[in-house]
Amino acid sequence: MNTITRTALLSVSLAALGATGAMAQEDKTVIAVSIPAATHGWTGGVVYHAEQAEQEIEAAFPDIDIVLKTSPSATAQVSALEDLTASQDIAALVILPFTSEELTGPVEQVKAGGTFITVVDRGLTDPAIQDLYVAGNNIAVGANTAEYLAEQLGGEGEIVVLRGIPTVIDDERIQGFTEVIDGTNIKILDIQYANWNQDEAFTLMQDYLAKYPHIDAVWANDDDMLLGVLEAIEQSGRTEIRYALGGNGMKDVIEMVMANDPVTPVSTPYPPSMIKTAIYMTAAQFHGQAPVRGTVLLDAPLITPENAEQFYFPDSPF
Amino acid sequence: MNTITRTALLSVSLAALGATGAMAQEDKTVIAVSIPAATHGWTGGVVYHAEQAEQEIEAAFPDIDIVLKTSPSATAQVSALEDLTASQDIAALVILPFTSEELTGPVEQVKAGGTFITVVDRGLTDPAIQDLYVAGNNIAVGANTAEYLAEQLGGEGEIVVLRGIPTVIDDERIQGFTEVIDGTNIKILDIQYANWNQDEAFTLMQDYLAKYPHIDAVWANDDDMLLGVLEAIEQSGRTEIRYALGGNGMKDVIEMVMANDPVTPVSTPYPPSMIKTAIYMTAAQFHGQAPVRGTVLLDAPLITPENAEQFYFPDSPF
């Protein structure tokens, strides 16, 4: 073969390759993912799991292209939606809205263009907009923790409880917890807000320790607050507190569970990885026509030493 | 390189390859899928979609091995579970139980061995056994059809309704339908059982036609029964019936929707492909640690000419 022929063939091949490449790109189903930036532990986990889902889904399904955008505020997320839809045809949008109020209108506009809408965690003001809704079960977070605690304490004892930020999420957790405790002889000595903040939880636990000479157990409601609670207990030198439990399945707390920690032997998940569930399900709809329109309510089973590995992500920030 | 060295190297390579092959096989996560055999249209669809899911998931996730078993009876399904668990370690079981009563005990035994349990469509007697439950929404099947019909008829007219086999599924569909119709001026002239059977639906519709000189619309409750209803209407030569609607998203009926049929312009899905959703979600748990424990309630949005393609499987028997 002479050089000219080879070059000509090479050009043809490259042109063919280019055409195939362009076609493949064009044929790909674009799933846009819009989430808050990593402003605190839990959203840090959301970003980590969304990035993992992008890699895994693109490797598994060559017909799917995931486009991921993180936004540091509700206003920025509204702009991100405009950018995402202006530049390309989006088959589906998976969104964890910064706030329900500010994002409902913009998501409704995306929907009007024929895009499949998957909403995660915080609902929109108008649920009719979503095709798929993936949410955690905060009542189960409270109830499953309370059932475990009641069993360990033999249905008796005196406990203190910390609340998060006044929201529906916090109300549901407390409701699930107190409904179970009300059916026992366990007494809740005190219950105050510490805003899902580790430092505020530390201060509040110091107050509780000063006020109550005997405490059998603490429910910190959330793993971030649990770390503050544990610090306060340690500094106090108090040894009668048999259990200090949180919730959310934070990595540091799952490590305690895996190490058979006697004071924190369990956690309950409200996992940031739920973004991954939403992305996998949306991909299943578009890759395999698997029906996913509807509602997913994720349970909050106890995380124990036996199953902790399933909930543990050593590389995740949360 | 001499021949002896090359042969030796080749042997080493093959041995290494063999070891890797065996390890890969051993490392695969086995998801067993147990479903009824294709004894009628809907279960035929279940088998088709489970087979598709097996191919798609195994191609996408090399770490997952799907083992599919179909059973012609509840007793056979119990034996199939014994075989599946006796011969291998099963990480997860996806099951559409033949009957709740007969399968609850056997599935509980599989669960006791540490297997993740995904239940589809018909629940077990004890819901605590399942990790994930995927179900359709029969109330929505009835309600969404009724809302469409009420709007098309302007909230007025006289209709007849067919019921299926006396079951919770049938009760829910009828409840969803009648609750909407009760809020209109539409009168239900008659409502009788035809057992989800095409021939019985044909006979019942002949009775309705003989009994009522004017009928504005028919709700057949199910697409199999709808085919019998349409045959009876055609044979009668009656032309005043403006709508005859079913439910379930059968292929033949979706073809009518796609062809803009004036009498059957919509359907509602209760799709056998929900088995696929369950298999994809279980795979997401084991391939990507995406949390899926909980409940999925699939919606029943109207299938219209605009979206019919998403619900259409030309190669499926259903």
Chai-1 contact restraints between the chains, C-beta under 6 A:
chainA,res_idxA,chainB,res_idxB,connection_type,confidence,min_distance_angstrom,max_distance_angstrom,comment,restraint_id
A,E56,B,G288,contact,1.0,0.0,6.0,A-B,restraint_1
A,A60,B,A60,contact,1.0,0.0,6.0,A-B,restraint_2
A,A60,B,F61,contact,1.0,0.0,6.0,A-B,restraint_3
A,F61,B,A60,contact,1.0,0.0,6.0,A-B,restraint_4
A,P271,B,P291,contact,1.0,0.0,6.0,A-B,restraint_5
A,S273,B,P291,contact,1.0,0.0,6.0,A-B,restraint_6
A,K276,B,G288,contact,1.0,0.0,6.0,A-B,restraint_7
A,K276,B,A290,contact,1.0,0.0,6.0,A-B,restraint_8
A,T277,B,A290,contact,1.0,0.0,6.0,A-B,restraint_9
A,T277,B,P291,contact,1.0,0.0,6.0,A-B,restraint_10
A,T277,B,V292,contact,1.0,0.0,6.0,A-B,restraint_11
A,Y280,B,A284,contact,1.0,0.0,6.0,A-B,restraint_12
A,Y280,B,A290,contact,1.0,0.0,6.0,A-B,restraint_13
A,A284,B,Y280,contact,1.0,0.0,6.0,A-B,restraint_14
A,G288,B,E56,contact,1.0,0.0,6.0,A-B,restraint_15
A,G288,B,K276,contact,1.0,0.0,6.0,A-B,restraint_16
A,A290,B,K276,contact,1.0,0.0,6.0,A-B,restraint_17
A,A290,B,T277,contact,1.0,0.0,6.0,A-B,restraint_18
A,A290,B,Y280,contact,1.0,0.0,6.0,A-B,restraint_19
A,P291,B,P271,contact,1.0,0.0,6.0,A-B,restraint_20
A,P291,B,S273,contact,1.0,0.0,6.0,A-B,restraint_21
A,P291,B,T277,contact,1.0,0.0,6.0,A-B,restraint_22
A,P291,B,L298,contact,1.0,0.0,6.0,A-B,restraint_23
A,V292,B,T277,contact,1.0,0.0,6.0,A-B,restraint_24
A,R293,B,D299,contact,1.0,0.0,6.0,A-B,restraint_25
A,R293,B,P301,contact,1.0,0.0,6.0,A-B,restraint_26
A,G294,B,L297,contact,1.0,0.0,6.0,A-B,restraint_27
A,G294,B,L298,contact,1.0,0.0,6.0,A-B,restraint_28
A,G294,B,D299,contact,1.0,0.0,6.0,A-B,restraint_29
A,T295,B,L297,contact,1.0,0.0,6.0,A-B,restraint_30
A,V296,B,V296,contact,1.0,0.0,6.0,A-B,restraint_31
A,L297,B,G294,contact,1.0,0.0,6.0,A-B,restraint_32
A,L297,B,T295,contact,1.0,0.0,6.0,A-B,restraint_33
A,L298,B,P291,contact,1.0,0.0,6.0,A-B,restraint_34
A,L298,B,G294,contact,1.0,0.0,6.0,A-B,restraint_35
A,D299,B,R293,contact,1.0,0.0,6.0,A-B,restraint_36
A,D299,B,G294,contact,1.0,0.0,6.0,A-B,restraint_37
A,P301,B,R293,contact,1.0,0.0,6.0,A-B,restraint_38
